[in-house]
Amino acid sequence: MAFNVKALAPGFGAEVSGLELREGMDDGLAQTLISIWRDAGGLMVIHDQQLSSEQHISLSRYFGPLFGDLGEQPLQDTVSQYIHPDYPEIYRVSNQVDNNGQPRGRKGAGTYWHSDVSFREYPAQASILLGKQVPETGGDTIFADQARAYEALSDAMKKLIAPLYAWHDFEIAARTQYAKPVVVEDDMSGTNRARHPVVRTKLETGRKSIYVNPGFTSHIEGMHAEESNALLDYMQKHCTQPQFLYRHRWRKDDLVVWDNRSLMHYAVMDYPDDAPRYMERCTVIGERPQ
Ligand code: SIN
């Protein structure tokens, strides 16, 4: 199948067009796309994908096992109400309400810098988000490349952070981003809390990235609160400098694949409720960060 690939931004990201994934994906095409994605620093946009839920799930599985796959640990209970009723592998994001008064998806999901599910021992690797309804303007998603941010640090800073571990806790986002009644007790029971290295190395490429994010990282182990807060604040400022960012302006039927091991993202909620936005996301379970 012939298709076009262009760079999205000078530092990272690939834009793929002219590809019809609903016609089927085989091992060869999957490996080609995974290589393009990997070589582009873990960000790939594939335009014009009118996929069924089954097609979305089956192509996502080429990246690895999905949250929601039978026998896998579910995402935290707060999120379970936004899981697709027929497809437990699909998490829904939307500002719309169904006829029965139920939200079509999580409103305002990810409106803060984060890396998906970093509060789990086995956090998300790829997230594969399909834009089924997108506002005419607004509702962009911004990505920050934490690998290039790491590489831009001084050797002294790299040395300082190399041995450090940080704690990631869903409660950080829950406290500020979720209405109290929506958060359930189990979310705070410790299953949504994990300790990860501040710098992680991608197994396939050996490339290092900063792996802390303001959404879920509570503190750096072994530091006084003031020290930890100062270092985390510095990391956020450093990682979100314009040269490390790509801002995605969604087109309907864009399929965006990002690597949570080396990218943070931020969903910009600047659109009104009468501008419908509906997205479906498959989330790949990754390895324990090293
Ligand atoms: C997310 O954090 O997965 C949501 C991203 C978006 O809605 O743009």
Residues whose N, C-alpha, C, O or C-beta is under 5 A from the ligand:
A	BS01	SIN	V93 A109 G110 D140 T141 A267
